Amino acid sequence: MGNFINILPMALAALASFAFASGALRAQTDSQLQAILALSGASSEEELAEEELERYLHYLEHPLEVNLSGTSRLLASGLLSRYQVASIEDYRARQGDILSAMELSFVDGFGAGYADLLGPFLSFRSMNLPGSPGGKVGFKTEVVARTNIKDGQTGYGLKAKGVYEDLAEITFSRRNGIPGPSFSAAFFGRKHSSKVVVGDYNLRFGQGLALWSGMSLSGFSTSSSFQKKPSGLSPSYSWSGTGSHRGVAGDFQAGRIVLTAFASFPDLFRSEAPVDIMAGGNACWLGKDGQVAVTAFSSMGKDPLSKLSGDFRWNVRGAVFFGESAIALESGLLALAGGMSLPFGDGFRANLSARRYPEGYDDRYSGGLRAASRTSDEEGVALGLERFGTSVALDYSNKVSDPARRQFKLLFKMPVQLSSTLVISFKVTERIRPYEPYLKFKTGLRMDFDWSERGLSARYGESGENTWKARARIEGCLYKSLAGLSYLEFGRKAGWFSAYLRGTLFFVDNWDDRIYSYERDAPGNFTVPAYYGRGVSLSAFSGTKFRFGRKKRETLKVWFRVSAIGYPFMDDPRPGKKEARFQAMFSF
């Protein structure tokens, strides 16, 4: 217990350090995190990738201007598909600016539920409204610095971004432990829908069979996990500096045709090995109700690879149909994926997807729909049904090279409104592998109890008012042994600060039964420790914001987090760990 005697003063200091801080903190809330999960298709925070969470958190801090951004800027965000952007542009040309998430729901390709989820990441400012400012802010700069001390080892990170109106943005990030920096410079056309990116960028086409960089789930939950929403070319702005392409790329729209070309050097400044060269392009036709595209690329170097794919995505009265076929030219192997998402009844939506990726299909640069960890040697079908936060998903898959290696997966999620301030959420997972000689089943159960003093809705989330909050979790896993984790978190979210304290108790005797549990952290940081052993942990998190300058436009946001973990309940105790992290963001 000595670990906790040492860490308790640090935890209490984290709560007290900002108790008298002033300013309005626009920080991530639980409702916004639930929106990120629904939009990304992840069934829980633990399934998110660091870069994907960074992207959404960036737009929480700096919402995308729906009415003030050009087509290229809307596409570069990665929040919207090409069809959705084309629908926004068409709506604005006919009806004028979009002034709310409710109005966005009437635009083709959205709908009420999806527009509500996007709401926190969008701004509906309009220069056409009476009393609106007559011009845009010229140049904005943001600098983020962070440092952490973990078991005596010091880490650091630095990120900077400059944006000039709707024309250009330049980003740079560096973190110790990652080879080389991450950087990008993006330039957007004013009169034409076009952009050029130099440095790190993402390419997201079709259903991910040929090209998809960034996060790609291995599992199915909400509608977003049953399909990909291709956004094309977008600059990458991440601490990690990995997972994206590095080189030069650009796109240009002429009428209903969008042309994208790119040249990438994937390992430039990241590896001492010889650098490959990858070049290719995409041509996309945007119709009134959907899009059709062709993608081709060739990688030249020590291990060449060439692919050609065709994909489509079509919307018919709220129903979405999608598919892609891709061929690896060296092997001649063909990969297929497709499906549909159908609305019916009172808020119900049914989802279906199927895929077949041959054995030996080279999945480099791919990120297709799947239940395993690769877009290769897998075939399967997934079914899902969801309504207002409740969802059930069934998936069957097997290896193409060995059909006897079958797998069945079940996911069930349901929030229940117990009172106006209390919601309980259930999550049940089951994985069955009939070919395993002994351990055929892996069962998971999780219950979350969420309380908010000012009101909480299972469907709409928490109230935006100042409130005291609490969450309790009970989670278990039965596989090689019975493993369990529970925690209690209590905190205050106010307009001028936020602070949370969490205590966790866990017992996990086998590494294969380890339990991942997401923990609050500063924006751009992704903390999902894997709990293994028998012990307890304690963490505290706090943040605030200061405004200064003649017009109070400059801001300084600071976050502080401390944590400790110990293993006092083990016969052979493992050494405990302590960590302190500080992050500051300066915008002017």
C-alpha positions as CSV (number, residue, x, y, z in Angstrom):
1,M,0.0,0.0,0.0
2,G,3.0,2.3,0.1
3,N,2.4,3.2,-3.5
4,F,-0.9,4.8,-2.6
5,I,0.5,6.6,0.5
6,N,2.9,8.3,-1.9
7,I,0.5,9.0,-4.7
8,L,-2.5,10.2,-2.7
9,P,-1.1,13.7,-2.1
10,M,-0.4,14.1,-5.8
11,A,-3.9,13.0,-6.7
12,L,-5.5,15.5,-4.2
13,A,-3.2,18.2,-5.5
14,A,-4.4,17.6,-9.1
15,L,-8.0,18.3,-7.9
16,A,-7.1,21.3,-5.8
17,S,-4.6,22.9,-8.2
18,F,-7.4,24.3,-10.4
19,A,-10.1,24.7,-7.8
20,F,-9.9,28.5,-8.0
21,A,-9.0,28.7,-11.7
22,S,-11.2,30.8,-14.0
23,G,-12.2,30.7,-17.6
24,A,-14.5,28.5,-19.7
25,L,-13.2,25.0,-20.5
26,R,-14.6,23.4,-23.6
27,A,-13.3,19.9,-22.8
28,Q,-14.3,16.4,-23.9
29,T,-17.5,15.2,-22.2
30,D,-19.0,11.8,-21.9
31,S,-21.7,12.6,-24.4
32,Q,-19.1,13.8,-26.9
33,L,-17.2,10.6,-26.4
34,Q,-20.3,8.6,-27.1
35,A,-20.7,10.5,-30.3
36,I,-17.1,9.7,-31.3
37,L,-17.8,6.0,-30.7
38,A,-21.0,6.1,-32.8
39,L,-19.4,8.0,-35.7
40,S,-16.3,5.8,-35.7
41,G,-18.2,2.6,-35.3
42,A,-16.3,1.5,-32.2
43,S,-18.3,-0.4,-29.5
44,S,-16.2,1.1,-26.7
45,E,-13.5,3.6,-26.0
46,E,-11.0,0.8,-25.8
47,E,-11.4,0.1,-29.5
48,L,-10.5,3.6,-30.7
49,A,-7.1,4.3,-32.2
50,E,-5.0,7.2,-31.0
51,E,-5.0,9.1,-34.3
52,E,-8.7,8.7,-34.7
53,L,-9.5,10.1,-31.3
54,E,-7.1,13.0,-31.9
55,R,-9.0,13.9,-35.1
56,Y,-12.3,14.1,-33.4
57,L,-11.0,15.9,-30.3
58,H,-9.4,18.5,-32.6
59,Y,-12.8,19.3,-34.0
60,L,-14.3,19.5,-30.6
61,E,-11.8,22.3,-29.8
62,H,-12.1,23.8,-33.3
63,P,-15.4,22.9,-34.9
64,L,-15.6,22.6,-38.7
65,E,-17.3,25.6,-40.3
66,V,-20.1,24.1,-42.4
67,N,-21.0,27.4,-44.1
68,L,-17.6,29.2,-44.1
69,S,-15.5,26.3,-45.4
70,G,-15.0,25.4,-49.1
71,T,-15.6,22.0,-50.5
72,S,-11.9,21.0,-50.2
73,R,-11.8,22.1,-46.5
74,L,-14.9,20.1,-45.7
75,L,-13.5,17.0,-47.3
76,A,-10.1,17.5,-45.7
77,S,-11.7,17.2,-42.2
78,G,-12.3,13.5,-42.7
79,L,-15.7,14.0,-40.9
80,L,-17.7,13.9,-44.1
81,S,-17.9,11.6,-47.1
82,R,-17.6,13.1,-50.6
83,Y,-21.3,12.5,-51.2
84,Q,-22.2,14.3,-47.9
85,V,-20.0,17.3,-48.9
86,A,-21.6,17.4,-52.4
87,S,-25.0,17.3,-50.7
88,I,-24.1,20.2,-48.4
89,E,-22.9,22.3,-51.3
90,D,-26.0,21.6,-53.3
91,Y,-28.3,22.5,-50.4
92,R,-26.5,25.7,-49.7
93,A,-26.7,26.7,-53.4
94,R,-30.5,26.1,-53.4
95,Q,-31.6,26.9,-49.8
96,G,-28.8,29.1,-48.3
97,D,-26.6,28.4,-45.3
98,I,-27.3,25.6,-42.9
99,L,-27.9,27.1,-39.5
100,S,-28.4,24.1,-37.1
101,A,-27.9,20.3,-36.8
102,M,-31.7,20.0,-37.2
103,E,-31.4,21.7,-40.6
104,L,-28.5,19.5,-41.5
105,S,-30.6,16.5,-40.9
106,F,-32.8,17.5,-43.9
107,V,-29.8,17.4,-46.2
108,D,-29.4,14.2,-48.3
109,G,-26.9,11.8,-46.8
110,F,-27.4,12.7,-43.1
111,G,-30.7,12.2,-41.2
112,A,-31.6,13.3,-37.7
113,G,-29.6,10.8,-35.8
114,Y,-26.3,11.3,-37.7
115,A,-26.7,15.1,-37.8
116,D,-27.1,15.1,-34.0
117,L,-23.9,13.0,-33.6
118,L,-22.0,15.4,-35.8
119,G,-23.3,18.5,-34.1
120,P,-20.5,18.9,-31.4
121,F,-17.8,18.8,-34.2
122,L,-19.5,21.4,-36.5
123,S,-20.1,25.2,-36.4
124,F,-23.1,26.6,-38.2
125,R,-21.9,30.2,-38.2
126,S,-23.1,32.3,-41.1
127,M,-21.9,35.6,-42.5
128,N,-25.3,36.1,-44.1
129,L,-27.1,36.5,-40.7
130,P,-28.0,40.0,-39.4
131,G,-25.2,41.2,-37.1
132,S,-22.7,38.6,-38.2
133,P,-19.1,39.8,-38.6
134,G,-18.1,40.9,-42.1
135,G,-14.9,38.9,-42.4
136,K,-12.9,35.9,-41.3
137,V,-10.1,35.7,-38.8
138,G,-6.9,36.0,-40.9
139,F,-4.3,33.8,-39.2
140,K,-4.6,31.5,-36.2
141,T,-1.9,29.7,-34.4
142,E,-2.0,26.9,-31.8
143,V,0.9,25.4,-29.9
144,V,0.6,22.3,-27.6
145,A,3.3,21.2,-25.3
146,R,3.2,18.2,-23.0
147,T,5.5,16.4,-20.6
148,N,5.2,13.3,-18.4
149,I,7.2,11.5,-15.8
150,K,6.6,7.7,-15.6
151,D,8.7,5.6,-13.2
152,G,11.5,8.2,-13.3
153,Q,11.6,8.4,-17.1
154,T,10.7,11.7,-18.7
155,G,8.7,12.0,-22.0
156,Y,7.8,15.0,-24.0
157,G,5.7,16.1,-27.0
158,L,5.3,19.3,-29.1
159,K,2.6,20.1,-31.6
160,A,2.1,23.3,-33.6
161,K,-0.5,24.3,-36.1
162,G,-1.1,27.5,-38.1
163,V,-4.2,28.2,-40.2
164,Y,-4.7,31.1,-42.6
165,E,-8.4,31.6,-43.2
166,D,-9.7,28.8,-45.5
167,L,-6.6,28.8,-47.7
168,A,-3.8,27.0,-45.8
169,E,-2.8,25.1,-42.7
170,I,0.7,23.9,-41.6
171,T,1.2,21.4,-38.8
172,F,4.1,19.9,-37.0
173,S,4.4,17.4,-34.1
174,R,7.2,15.6,-32.4
175,R,7.0,13.0,-29.6
176,N,9.9,11.1,-28.0
177,G,9.8,7.4,-28.8
178,I,8.5,8.0,-32.3
179,P,11.1,8.0,-35.2
180,G,11.2,11.4,-36.7
181,P,8.6,14.2,-36.6
182,S,5.1,14.3,-38.2
183,F,4.4,17.3,-40.4
184,S,2.0,18.5,-43.1
185,A,1.3,21.6,-45.2
186,A,-2.1,21.8,-46.9
187,F,-3.2,24.5,-49.4
188,F,-6.8,24.9,-50.4
189,G,-8.2,26.5,-53.6
190,R,-10.3,29.6,-53.2
191,K,-12.1,29.7,-56.6
192,H,-11.9,26.0,-57.3
193,S,-12.5,22.9,-55.2
194,S,-8.9,21.7,-54.9
195,K,-6.1,21.1,-52.4
196,V,-2.5,20.1,-52.2
197,V,-0.9,18.4,-49.2
198,V,2.9,18.1,-48.6
199,G,4.0,15.9,-45.8
200,D,1.8,13.4,-43.9
201,Y,-1.7,12.7,-45.2
202,N,-4.4,10.1,-45.1
203,L,-6.0,8.3,-48.1
204,R,-9.5,6.8,-47.5
205,F,-11.1,5.3,-50.6
206,G,-14.0,2.8,-51.1
207,Q,-14.4,0.2,-48.4
208,G,-10.7,0.1,-47.6
209,L,-9.7,-2.9,-49.8
210,A,-7.1,-0.9,-51.7
211,L,-6.3,2.2,-49.8
212,W,-7.3,3.2,-46.2
213,S,-4.9,4.8,-43.8
214,G,-5.6,5.5,-40.1
215,M,-8.0,3.6,-37.9
216,S,-9.8,0.4,-39.2
217,L,-12.0,-1.6,-36.7
218,S,-11.8,-5.4,-36.4
219,G,-15.4,-6.0,-35.4
220,F,-18.9,-4.8,-35.9
221,S,-21.2,-2.7,-33.6
222,T,-23.1,0.4,-34.8
223,S,-24.0,1.2,-38.4
224,S,-20.7,3.1,-38.9
225,S,-18.7,-0.2,-38.3
226,F,-20.6,-2.0,-41.1
227,Q,-19.5,0.4,-43.8
228,K,-16.7,2.8,-44.7
229,K,-17.4,6.4,-45.5
230,P,-14.6,7.4,-47.9
231,S,-13.4,11.0,-47.5
232,G,-10.5,10.8,-49.9
233,L,-7.4,12.9,-49.2
234,S,-6.9,14.7,-45.9
235,P,-3.9,16.0,-44.0
236,S,-2.7,14.1,-41.0
237,Y,-2.1,15.9,-37.7
238,S,-1.1,13.3,-35.0
239,W,1.3,12.9,-32.2
240,S,2.1,9.3,-33.3
241,G,3.5,10.2,-36.8
242,T,2.6,6.6,-37.9
243,G,-0.1,5.1,-40.0
244,S,-0.3,7.9,-42.5
245,H,1.3,8.4,-45.9
246,R,4.2,10.8,-46.4
247,G,4.9,12.6,-49.6
248,V,2.8,14.9,-51.8
249,A,-0.8,14.6,-52.9
250,G,-3.6,16.7,-54.4
251,D,-7.1,16.6,-55.7
252,F,-9.2,18.7,-58.0
253,Q,-13.0,18.8,-58.7
254,A,-14.3,19.6,-62.1
255,G,-18.1,19.4,-62.2
256,R,-19.1,16.0,-60.8
257,I,-15.7,14.5,-61.1
258,V,-13.1,14.6,-58.3
259,L,-9.5,13.6,-59.4
260,T,-6.9,12.7,-56.7
261,A,-3.2,12.0,-57.3
262,F,-0.5,11.1,-54.8
263,A,3.2,10.1,-54.5
264,S,4.2,8.6,-51.1
265,F,7.5,7.6,-49.5
266,P,6.1,5.6,-46.6
267,D,9.3,5.2,-44.6
268,L,10.8,8.6,-45.2
269,F,12.5,9.8,-41.9
270,R,10.9,6.8,-40.1
271,S,13.3,4.0,-41.0
272,E,16.9,3.4,-41.9
273,A,15.8,0.8,-44.5
274,P,15.6,1.7,-48.2
275,V,12.6,3.9,-48.9
276,D,9.8,2.6,-51.1
277,I,8.0,4.9,-53.6
278,M,4.2,4.6,-54.0
279,A,2.2,6.5,-56.6
280,G,-1.4,6.4,-57.7
281,G,-4.7,8.1,-58.1
282,N,-8.4,8.0,-57.7
283,A,-11.2,9.2,-59.9
284,C,-14.7,9.7,-58.3
285,W,-18.0,10.6,-60.0
286,L,-20.5,12.3,-57.7
287,G,-24.1,11.7,-58.6
288,K,-27.3,13.1,-57.1
289,D,-27.7,10.1,-54.8
290,G,-24.2,8.6,-54.4
291,Q,-20.8,8.1,-55.9
292,V,-18.8,5.7,-58.0
293,A,-14.9,5.6,-58.0
294,V,-11.9,3.9,-59.3
295,T,-8.5,3.7,-57.4
296,A,-5.1,2.5,-58.7
297,F,-1.7,2.6,-57.2
298,S,1.7,1.0,-57.6
299,S,4.5,0.6,-54.9
300,M,8.0,0.3,-56.2
301,G,10.9,-0.9,-54.1
302,K,12.1,-3.9,-52.3
303,D,8.6,-5.5,-52.3
304,P,6.5,-4.1,-55.1
305,L,2.7,-4.0,-55.0
306,S,0.1,-2.8,-57.4
307,K,-3.7,-2.7,-56.9
308,L,-6.8,-1.7,-58.9
309,S,-10.2,-1.2,-57.3
310,G,-13.7,0.0,-58.1
311,D,-16.3,1.0,-55.5
312,F,-19.7,2.6,-55.1
313,R,-21.9,4.1,-52.4
314,W,-25.5,4.9,-53.1
315,N,-28.3,6.5,-51.0
316,V,-32.0,5.7,-51.6
317,R,-34.5,7.3,-49.2
318,G,-32.3,6.8,-46.2
319,A,-31.0,3.4,-47.3
320,V,-27.3,3.1,-48.0
321,F,-25.8,0.5,-50.4
322,F,-22.1,0.1,-50.8
323,G,-19.4,-2.2,-52.2
324,E,-15.9,-2.5,-53.5
325,S,-13.8,-5.0,-55.5
326,A,-10.0,-4.8,-55.5
327,I,-7.4,-6.9,-57.3
328,A,-3.7,-7.2,-56.4
329,L,-2.1,-7.2,-59.8
330,E,1.0,-9.2,-58.9
331,S,-1.0,-12.2,-57.6
332,G,-4.2,-11.7,-59.5
333,L,-6.2,-12.2,-56.3
334,L,-9.6,-10.4,-56.0
335,A,-11.0,-9.1,-52.7
336,L,-14.7,-8.2,-52.3
337,A,-16.8,-6.4,-49.7
338,G,-20.2,-4.9,-49.7
339,G,-23.5,-4.4,-47.9
340,M,-26.4,-2.2,-47.0
341,S,-27.9,-0.1,-44.1
342,L,-31.7,0.1,-44.1
343,P,-33.9,2.4,-41.9
344,F,-37.3,1.2,-40.9
345,G,-39.9,1.7,-38.2
346,D,-39.4,4.1,-35.3
347,G,-35.7,4.8,-35.4
348,F,-34.6,1.3,-36.3
349,R,-31.8,0.6,-38.7
350,A,-30.7,-2.8,-40.0
351,N,-27.2,-3.4,-41.3
352,L,-25.7,-6.2,-43.4
353,S,-22.2,-6.6,-44.8
354,A,-20.2,-9.4,-46.4
355,R,-16.5,-9.8,-47.4
356,R,-14.1,-12.2,-48.9
357,Y,-10.4,-11.6,-48.8
358,P,-8.4,-14.5,-50.4
359,E,-5.4,-16.2,-48.8
360,G,-2.3,-14.4,-49.9
361,Y,-4.1,-11.1,-50.7
362,D,-1.5,-8.4,-50.0
363,D,-3.3,-6.0,-47.6
364,R,-0.5,-3.4,-47.2
365,Y,-2.1,0.0,-47.1
366,S,-5.6,-1.6,-46.7
367,G,-8.1,-1.3,-43.9
368,G,-11.2,-3.2,-45.0
369,L,-14.2,-4.5,-43.0
370,R,-13.1,-7.5,-41.0
371,A,-13.3,-9.5,-37.8
372,A,-9.6,-10.5,-37.6
373,S,-6.6,-8.2,-37.6
374,R,-5.9,-8.2,-41.3
375,T,-7.7,-7.7,-44.6
376,S,-6.5,-11.0,-45.8
377,D,-7.4,-14.7,-45.6
378,E,-10.9,-14.1,-44.3
379,E,-14.5,-14.4,-45.4
380,G,-17.6,-13.6,-43.5
381,V,-20.9,-11.9,-43.1
382,A,-22.2,-9.6,-40.3
383,L,-25.8,-8.6,-39.3
384,G,-26.8,-5.8,-37.0
385,L,-29.8,-4.0,-35.7
386,E,-29.8,-0.7,-33.7
387,R,-32.2,1.8,-32.2
388,F,-31.5,4.9,-30.1
389,G,-28.2,3.6,-28.6
390,T,-29.3,-0.1,-28.3
391,S,-27.6,-2.4,-30.8
392,V,-27.0,-6.1,-31.4
393,A,-24.4,-7.4,-33.9
394,L,-23.7,-10.9,-35.1
395,D,-20.7,-11.9,-37.1
396,Y,-19.6,-15.1,-38.7
397,S,-16.1,-15.5,-40.3
398,N,-13.6,-18.2,-41.3
399,K,-10.2,-18.4,-42.8
400,V,-10.3,-18.9,-46.6
401,S,-7.3,-21.1,-46.3
402,D,-8.9,-23.3,-43.6
403,P,-12.7,-23.1,-43.5
404,A,-12.8,-25.2,-40.4
405,R,-11.3,-22.3,-38.5
406,R,-14.7,-20.7,-37.9
407,Q,-15.5,-17.9,-35.5
408,F,-18.8,-16.5,-34.2
409,K,-19.0,-13.1,-32.5
410,L,-21.9,-11.5,-30.7
411,L,-22.2,-7.9,-29.3
412,F,-25.1,-6.5,-27.4
413,K,-25.3,-3.0,-26.0
414,M,-28.2,-1.3,-24.3
415,P,-28.6,1.8,-22.1
416,V,-31.5,1.9,-19.7
417,Q,-33.0,5.1,-18.2
418,L,-33.4,4.5,-14.4
419,S,-34.3,8.0,-13.5
420,S,-33.8,11.6,-14.8
421,T,-30.3,11.6,-13.5
422,L,-29.2,7.9,-13.7
423,V,-28.5,5.7,-16.6
424,I,-27.2,2.1,-16.6
425,S,-25.6,0.6,-19.7
426,F,-25.1,-3.0,-20.5
427,K,-22.5,-4.5,-22.9
428,V,-22.3,-8.3,-23.5
429,T,-19.7,-9.9,-25.9
430,E,-19.3,-13.5,-26.8
431,R,-16.7,-15.1,-29.1
432,I,-17.0,-18.8,-30.1
433,R,-14.3,-20.8,-31.9
434,P,-15.5,-24.3,-32.4
435,Y,-12.1,-25.5,-33.6
436,E,-10.4,-24.8,-30.3
437,P,-9.9,-28.1,-28.4
438,Y,-10.8,-26.6,-24.9
439,L,-11.4,-22.9,-24.7
440,K,-14.1,-22.4,-27.3
441,F,-15.9,-19.5,-25.5
442,K,-14.7,-16.1,-24.4
443,T,-17.5,-14.2,-22.6
444,G,-17.4,-10.5,-21.5
445,L,-19.9,-8.5,-19.5
446,R,-19.8,-4.8,-18.6
447,M,-22.2,-2.6,-16.7
448,D,-21.8,1.2,-16.4
449,F,-23.7,3.3,-13.9
450,D,-23.7,7.0,-14.9
451,W,-25.1,9.8,-12.7
452,S,-25.3,13.5,-13.4
453,E,-26.7,16.0,-10.9
454,R,-28.4,18.2,-13.6
455,G,-29.9,15.4,-15.7
456,L,-28.8,12.6,-17.9
457,S,-30.6,11.0,-20.9
458,A,-29.9,7.5,-22.3
459,R,-30.8,8.8,-25.7
460,Y,-29.5,12.4,-25.7
461,G,-26.7,12.3,-23.2
462,E,-25.9,14.7,-20.4
463,S,-27.0,18.2,-19.8
464,G,-24.5,20.9,-20.8
465,E,-25.0,22.7,-17.5
466,N,-22.5,22.8,-14.6
467,T,-22.9,19.5,-12.8
468,W,-21.5,16.9,-10.4
469,K,-21.0,13.5,-12.1
470,A,-20.2,10.0,-11.1
471,R,-19.6,6.7,-12.9
472,A,-19.2,3.2,-11.6
473,R,-18.2,0.2,-13.8
474,I,-18.3,-3.5,-13.2
475,E,-16.6,-5.6,-15.9
476,G,-15.9,-9.3,-16.1
477,C,-14.3,-11.7,-18.6
478,L,-14.5,-15.5,-18.6
479,Y,-11.9,-17.2,-20.8
480,K,-8.9,-18.9,-19.4
481,S,-10.0,-17.8,-15.9
482,L,-12.5,-15.5,-14.3
483,A,-11.2,-11.9,-14.5
484,G,-12.8,-8.8,-13.2
485,L,-12.4,-5.0,-12.9
486,S,-14.4,-2.3,-11.2
487,Y,-13.9,1.4,-10.7
488,L,-15.6,4.4,-9.2
489,E,-15.1,7.9,-10.7
490,F,-16.4,11.1,-9.2
491,G,-15.9,14.6,-10.5
492,R,-17.2,18.1,-11.4
493,K,-17.8,19.6,-14.8
494,A,-18.2,23.3,-14.7
495,G,-17.9,26.2,-17.1
496,W,-14.7,27.2,-15.5
497,F,-12.9,23.9,-14.7
498,S,-13.3,20.1,-14.7
499,A,-11.8,17.6,-12.3
500,Y,-12.2,13.9,-11.8
501,L,-10.9,11.3,-9.3
502,R,-11.0,7.5,-10.1
503,G,-10.2,4.4,-8.1
504,T,-9.9,1.0,-9.8
505,L,-9.8,-2.5,-8.3
506,F,-8.9,-5.4,-10.6
507,F,-8.0,-9.1,-10.5
508,V,-6.7,-10.7,-13.8
509,D,-4.6,-13.9,-13.4
510,N,-4.0,-14.6,-17.1
511,W,-2.6,-12.2,-19.7
512,D,-5.1,-13.5,-22.3
513,D,-7.9,-12.3,-19.9
514,R,-6.5,-8.8,-19.6
515,I,-9.0,-6.0,-19.4
516,Y,-8.5,-2.6,-21.1
517,S,-10.1,0.4,-19.5
518,Y,-10.1,3.9,-21.0
519,E,-9.1,6.8,-18.7
520,R,-9.6,10.5,-19.0
521,D,-6.6,12.5,-20.3
522,A,-5.8,15.7,-22.0
523,P,-6.9,16.1,-25.7
524,G,-4.6,14.3,-28.1
525,N,-3.6,11.8,-25.5
526,F,-5.0,8.3,-25.5
527,T,-4.7,6.4,-22.2
528,V,-6.0,2.8,-22.2
529,P,-4.1,0.7,-19.7
530,A,-4.2,-3.1,-19.9
531,Y,-5.0,-4.3,-16.4
532,Y,-3.3,-7.6,-15.5
533,G,-2.5,-9.0,-12.0
534,R,-4.3,-8.2,-8.8
535,G,-4.2,-4.7,-7.5
536,V,-5.6,-1.2,-7.3
537,S,-5.0,2.1,-9.1
538,L,-5.8,5.7,-8.5
539,S,-5.8,8.6,-10.9
540,A,-6.8,12.3,-10.9
541,F,-7.4,14.6,-13.8
542,S,-8.1,18.3,-14.0
543,G,-8.1,21.1,-16.6
544,T,-8.9,24.8,-17.0
545,K,-8.7,27.6,-19.5
546,F,-7.5,31.3,-19.3
547,R,-8.4,34.1,-21.7
548,F,-6.2,37.2,-22.1
549,G,-5.2,39.9,-24.5
550,R,-7.0,43.1,-25.4
551,K,-10.0,41.4,-27.0
552,K,-9.7,38.2,-24.9
553,R,-9.0,36.1,-28.0
554,E,-5.8,34.5,-26.8
555,T,-6.3,31.4,-24.7
556,L,-4.2,29.1,-22.5
557,K,-5.6,25.7,-21.6
558,V,-3.8,23.5,-19.1
559,W,-4.4,19.9,-18.1
560,F,-2.8,17.9,-15.3
561,R,-3.1,14.1,-14.7
562,V,-1.5,11.9,-12.0
563,S,-1.9,8.2,-11.6
564,A,-0.4,5.3,-9.6
565,I,-0.9,1.5,-9.7
566,G,0.1,-1.1,-7.2
567,Y,-0.3,-4.9,-6.7
568,P,-0.7,-5.5,-2.9
569,F,-3.0,-8.5,-3.4
570,M,-0.5,-10.8,-5.2
571,D,1.5,-13.5,-3.6
572,D,4.5,-12.3,-5.5
573,P,3.8,-8.5,-5.8
574,R,4.9,-6.7,-8.9
575,P,6.5,-3.3,-8.7
576,G,4.1,-0.4,-8.7
577,K,4.1,2.4,-11.3
578,K,3.6,6.2,-11.0
579,E,3.0,8.8,-13.6
580,A,2.4,12.5,-13.8
581,R,1.5,14.4,-17.0
582,F,1.1,18.0,-17.8
583,Q,-0.1,19.6,-21.0
584,A,-0.6,23.2,-22.1
585,M,-2.3,24.5,-25.3
586,F,-1.7,28.1,-26.4
587,S,-3.9,29.6,-29.1
588,F,-3.6,33.1,-30.5
